[in-house]
Amino acid sequence: MARNRPHSPAPRGGEPRRDTEASRTEASGTAPRRTQRDRARRAYGQNFLIDPDAVARVVGAARPGPGDLLVEVGAGKGALTEALAPRCRELISYEIDRHLIPGLRERLARCPRVRVVHQDFLSAAPPREPFALVGNVPYARTAEIVTWALRAVPRLTSATLLTQAEYARKRTGDYGRWSLLTVRSWPEVEWRLCGRVARAAFRPVPAVDGGILRLTRRPRPLLTDPAARSAYADLVELGFTGVGGSLHASLRRVCPTRALDRAFRASGLGRDVVVAYVTPEQWLVLAQELTEVVAGRRSAVSKELRVRVKSRVDSSNL
């Protein structure tokens, strides 16, 4: 005679028990198998933009023109690519994930201006003509992509990147603090925050919101004199070492106190200001006031200090 198996007590609230694969997996203590697509998403940090309004906002921030050459980093499933295609002369879209290439090419088959390239964008050389960069970038590779863009100046005319909101805010001074990367490149490149994109606009949904970051190459650099550019670079690198605690203390290693005090007054800075709170505009005034001083005392920056400053600049993500 068959034995009757005892029934488990019904869940509270009268709801029927859900015997799903997920619940069975949880009960057995085994993790679900990851597919190749799952592994690719994790490896490439993929969060695809699916919200049409968010796509339109990125396109609006990029402001492509009918004669422009665009380069897209991380085409993904083609939502942004498809929106950009009719608004430019040519669009080169890079995608590293081989699983996405067939669907991407099928979706864009009727877009003759688009060339899909299956390649890691960071290994690609910039076009030999003026171009604009656009993309919904993997958050984990944002710093590398921004570095690529800055190295492409002056051929790069602009870069409109959908990044992690915190990164976009940090680079544009939205927290009231300024980073080394932004200040150092400010004479050639303007950094601007063009808005926030809710995390719900992506699939899979990331843990944080996105931010639209736009870098625009200036038609004419703010510092055209070679001596002024050199002084600006030296001052910024020296200032961001943080030696002495305040910016004044850091720059005093090279500049006489009287000249430095005069430059700080002209910039509207106090002697105790920390380097992060100095705006790019104030840095430009400092450089203007101190160009001759720095040029005449270049030997005051010892070789040891220069090596230490360069090491910090190259390895830091300030």
C-alpha positions as CSV (number, residue, x, y, z in Angstrom):
1,M,0.0,0.0,0.0
2,A,1.4,3.4,-1.0
3,R,2.2,5.7,1.8
4,N,0.7,9.1,1.8
5,R,3.4,11.8,2.0
6,P,2.7,14.5,4.6
7,H,1.7,17.8,3.1
8,S,3.7,20.9,4.0
9,P,1.8,23.5,5.8
10,A,0.2,26.1,3.6
11,P,1.9,29.5,3.5
12,R,0.4,32.3,5.6
13,G,-2.1,34.5,3.9
14,G,-3.7,31.6,2.0
15,E,-1.6,32.0,-1.1
16,P,-0.7,28.9,-3.0
17,R,2.8,27.6,-2.8
18,R,4.9,28.5,-5.8
19,D,7.0,25.5,-6.9
20,T,9.2,27.4,-9.3
21,E,12.7,26.6,-10.6
22,A,14.0,29.6,-8.6
23,S,12.5,28.3,-5.4
24,R,13.8,24.8,-6.0
25,T,17.2,26.2,-6.7
26,E,17.1,28.2,-3.5
27,A,16.0,25.1,-1.6
28,S,18.7,22.9,-3.0
29,G,21.4,25.5,-2.2
30,T,22.8,25.5,-5.8
31,A,23.4,28.6,-7.8
32,P,21.7,28.9,-11.2
33,R,23.9,28.2,-14.2
34,R,25.2,31.3,-16.0
35,T,24.9,31.3,-19.8
36,Q,27.5,32.7,-22.1
37,R,25.3,35.9,-22.4
38,D,25.3,36.2,-18.6
39,R,29.0,35.9,-18.5
40,A,29.4,38.5,-21.3
41,R,27.2,41.0,-19.5
42,R,29.3,40.7,-16.3
43,A,32.6,40.8,-18.2
44,Y,31.7,43.8,-20.3
45,G,29.6,45.7,-17.7
46,Q,26.6,45.8,-20.0
47,N,23.5,47.8,-19.0
48,F,21.5,48.5,-22.2
49,L,19.7,51.8,-22.7
50,I,16.0,51.0,-23.4
51,D,14.1,54.1,-22.6
52,P,13.3,56.2,-25.7
53,D,13.2,59.5,-23.7
54,A,16.7,58.8,-22.3
55,V,18.0,58.0,-25.8
56,A,16.6,61.3,-27.1
57,R,18.3,63.2,-24.3
58,V,21.7,61.7,-25.1
59,V,21.2,62.5,-28.8
60,G,20.1,66.0,-27.9
61,A,23.2,66.5,-25.7
62,A,25.4,65.2,-28.5
63,R,23.9,67.7,-31.0
64,P,25.1,65.8,-34.1
65,G,25.1,67.7,-37.5
66,P,24.4,66.3,-41.0
67,G,28.0,66.7,-42.0
68,D,29.5,65.1,-38.8
69,L,31.5,62.0,-38.4
70,L,30.4,60.2,-35.2
71,V,32.2,57.4,-33.4
72,E,30.1,55.3,-30.9
73,V,31.6,53.4,-28.1
74,G,29.7,50.3,-27.1
75,A,26.8,50.1,-29.5
76,G,25.1,47.3,-27.5
77,K,21.7,46.4,-29.0
78,G,21.6,49.5,-31.2
79,A,19.0,51.8,-29.5
80,L,21.3,54.8,-29.5
81,T,23.0,53.9,-32.8
82,E,19.6,53.8,-34.5
83,A,18.7,57.2,-33.2
84,L,22.1,58.8,-34.2
85,A,22.3,57.3,-37.7
86,P,20.0,59.7,-39.6
87,R,21.5,62.7,-37.9
88,C,25.1,62.5,-39.2
89,R,27.2,61.9,-42.3
90,E,28.8,58.7,-41.0
91,L,28.6,56.7,-37.8
92,I,31.3,54.2,-36.8
93,S,29.9,52.0,-34.0
94,Y,32.2,49.8,-32.0
95,E,31.0,46.7,-30.1
96,I,33.2,44.2,-28.3
97,D,30.6,41.5,-27.6
98,R,30.4,39.0,-30.5
99,H,27.0,37.8,-29.3
100,L,25.5,41.2,-30.1
101,I,27.0,41.7,-33.6
102,P,24.5,39.7,-35.7
103,G,21.4,41.4,-34.1
104,L,23.1,44.8,-34.3
105,R,23.8,44.4,-38.0
106,E,20.3,43.2,-38.7
107,R,18.8,46.1,-36.8
108,L,20.9,48.6,-38.7
109,A,20.7,47.0,-42.1
110,R,18.6,49.9,-43.4
111,C,21.1,52.5,-42.1
112,P,23.7,52.9,-44.8
113,R,25.6,55.6,-42.9
114,V,26.4,53.1,-40.1
115,R,29.5,50.9,-40.0
116,V,29.5,48.3,-37.2
117,V,32.9,47.3,-36.1
118,H,33.4,44.2,-33.9
119,Q,36.4,45.4,-31.8
120,D,37.4,46.7,-28.4
121,F,36.9,50.5,-28.8
122,L,40.0,51.2,-26.6
123,S,42.2,49.4,-29.1
124,A,41.0,51.5,-32.0
125,A,42.9,54.5,-33.4
126,P,41.0,57.8,-33.6
127,P,39.8,58.9,-37.1
128,R,42.2,61.1,-39.0
129,E,39.6,63.8,-39.4
130,P,37.5,65.7,-36.9
131,F,34.9,63.6,-35.2
132,A,32.6,63.4,-32.2
133,L,32.4,60.6,-29.7
134,V,29.1,59.3,-28.3
135,G,28.2,56.3,-26.2
136,N,26.5,54.6,-23.3
137,V,29.8,53.5,-21.7
138,P,30.4,50.6,-19.3
139,Y,30.8,52.2,-15.9
140,A,33.9,50.2,-15.0
141,R,35.8,51.4,-18.1
142,T,34.7,55.1,-18.0
143,A,38.1,56.4,-17.0
144,E,39.9,54.6,-19.8
145,I,37.4,55.8,-22.4
146,V,37.7,59.4,-21.2
147,T,41.5,59.2,-21.3
148,W,41.2,57.9,-24.9
149,A,39.0,60.9,-25.8
150,L,41.3,63.4,-24.3
151,R,44.3,61.9,-26.1
152,A,42.3,62.3,-29.4
153,V,42.1,66.1,-29.0
154,P,42.3,68.2,-31.2
155,R,40.7,65.8,-33.8
156,L,38.0,65.1,-31.2
157,T,35.5,67.9,-31.3
158,S,33.3,66.6,-28.5
159,A,32.5,63.5,-26.4
160,T,29.0,62.9,-25.1
161,L,29.1,59.9,-22.7
162,L,26.4,58.3,-20.5
163,T,28.4,57.5,-17.4
164,Q,27.7,56.8,-13.8
165,A,26.1,59.9,-12.3
166,E,28.7,60.2,-9.6
167,Y,31.5,60.2,-12.1
168,A,29.8,62.9,-14.3
169,R,29.1,65.1,-11.3
170,K,32.7,64.7,-9.9
171,R,34.3,65.6,-13.2
172,T,32.1,68.7,-13.8
173,G,32.5,70.2,-10.3
174,D,28.9,69.5,-9.4
175,Y,29.9,68.6,-5.8
176,G,31.7,71.9,-5.4
177,R,35.0,70.1,-5.8
178,W,37.3,69.9,-8.8
179,S,39.4,66.9,-10.0
180,L,42.9,67.0,-11.3
181,L,41.9,65.6,-14.7
182,T,39.3,68.3,-15.2
183,V,41.5,71.2,-14.1
184,R,44.5,69.9,-16.1
185,S,42.5,69.7,-19.4
186,W,40.3,72.8,-18.9
187,P,42.3,75.2,-21.2
188,E,41.5,72.9,-24.1
189,V,38.3,71.1,-23.0
190,E,35.1,72.2,-21.4
191,W,33.4,69.7,-19.1
192,R,29.7,69.9,-18.6
193,L,26.9,67.9,-16.9
194,C,23.9,67.6,-19.2
195,G,21.5,65.8,-16.9
196,R,20.8,62.6,-15.0
197,V,19.3,59.4,-16.3
198,A,17.3,57.2,-13.9
199,R,18.6,53.6,-13.5
200,A,15.2,52.3,-14.6
201,A,16.1,53.4,-18.1
202,F,18.6,50.5,-18.4
203,R,18.4,46.7,-18.6
204,P,19.7,45.0,-16.5
205,V,18.9,47.8,-14.0
206,P,22.2,49.0,-12.5
207,A,22.6,50.0,-8.8
208,V,23.1,53.7,-9.6
209,D,21.7,56.4,-11.9
210,G,23.5,57.5,-15.0
211,G,24.8,61.0,-15.9
212,I,25.2,62.6,-19.3
213,L,28.7,64.0,-19.5
214,R,29.8,66.2,-22.3
215,L,33.4,67.2,-23.2
216,T,33.7,69.9,-25.8
217,R,37.0,70.9,-27.4
218,R,37.4,74.6,-27.3
219,P,37.7,76.2,-30.8
220,R,40.6,78.2,-29.4
221,P,42.5,77.1,-26.3
222,L,42.2,79.5,-23.3
223,L,46.0,79.6,-23.1
224,T,47.7,80.1,-26.4
225,D,51.1,81.3,-25.2
226,P,53.5,78.3,-24.8
227,A,55.0,79.8,-21.6
228,A,51.5,80.3,-20.1
229,R,50.5,76.7,-21.0
230,S,53.7,75.4,-19.4
231,A,53.3,77.4,-16.3
232,Y,49.6,76.3,-16.0
233,A,50.6,72.6,-16.3
234,D,53.4,73.0,-13.7
235,L,51.2,74.8,-11.2
236,V,48.4,72.3,-11.5
237,E,50.6,69.3,-11.1
238,L,52.4,70.8,-8.2
239,G,49.2,72.0,-6.5
240,F,47.5,68.6,-6.7
241,T,50.4,66.9,-4.9
242,G,48.8,68.2,-1.7
243,V,52.2,68.9,-0.1
244,G,51.8,71.1,2.9
245,G,48.0,70.6,3.1
246,S,46.9,73.8,1.4
247,L,47.3,75.0,-2.2
248,H,49.3,78.0,-1.0
249,A,51.8,75.7,0.8
250,S,52.2,73.4,-2.2
251,L,52.9,76.3,-4.6
252,R,55.2,78.0,-2.2
253,R,57.8,75.3,-2.9
254,V,58.3,77.1,-6.3
255,C,56.9,80.6,-6.0
256,P,58.1,83.4,-3.7
257,T,55.5,84.2,-1.0
258,R,55.0,87.8,-2.0
259,A,54.2,86.8,-5.7
260,L,52.0,84.0,-4.5
261,D,50.0,86.2,-2.2
262,R,49.4,88.7,-5.0
263,A,48.2,85.9,-7.3
264,F,45.9,84.5,-4.6
265,R,44.3,87.9,-4.1
266,A,43.8,88.3,-7.8
267,S,42.1,84.8,-7.9
268,G,40.0,85.5,-4.9
269,L,41.6,82.7,-2.9
270,G,42.5,82.4,0.7
271,R,45.8,81.1,1.8
272,D,44.3,78.1,3.5
273,V,42.2,76.9,0.6
274,V,42.4,73.2,-0.3
275,V,43.2,72.4,-3.9
276,A,40.0,70.6,-4.6
277,Y,38.0,73.8,-4.0
278,V,39.9,75.9,-6.5
279,T,37.8,76.3,-9.7
280,P,39.4,76.1,-13.2
281,E,38.8,79.8,-13.7
282,Q,40.8,80.6,-10.6
283,W,43.6,78.3,-11.8
284,L,43.7,80.3,-15.0
285,V,44.2,83.5,-13.1
286,L,46.9,81.9,-11.0
287,A,48.7,80.8,-14.1
288,Q,48.4,84.3,-15.7
289,E,49.8,86.0,-12.5
290,L,52.6,83.5,-12.0
291,T,53.8,82.6,-15.5
292,E,56.9,84.8,-15.4
293,V,57.7,83.6,-11.8
294,V,57.4,79.9,-12.7
295,A,59.4,80.4,-16.0
296,G,62.2,82.2,-14.1
297,R,62.4,79.6,-11.3
298,R,61.9,76.4,-13.2
299,S,65.0,75.0,-11.7
300,A,63.4,75.3,-8.2
301,V,61.3,72.3,-9.0
302,S,63.8,69.6,-8.4
303,K,64.1,66.5,-10.6
304,E,63.0,64.3,-7.6
305,L,59.8,66.4,-7.2
306,R,59.0,66.3,-10.9
307,V,59.3,62.5,-10.9
308,R,57.0,62.3,-7.9
309,V,54.5,64.6,-9.4
310,K,54.4,62.8,-12.7
311,S,54.0,59.4,-11.0
312,R,51.1,60.7,-9.0
313,V,49.4,62.3,-12.1
314,D,49.8,59.1,-14.2
315,S,48.6,56.7,-11.5
316,S,45.8,58.8,-9.9
317,N,42.1,58.9,-10.8
318,L,41.7,62.3,-9.1
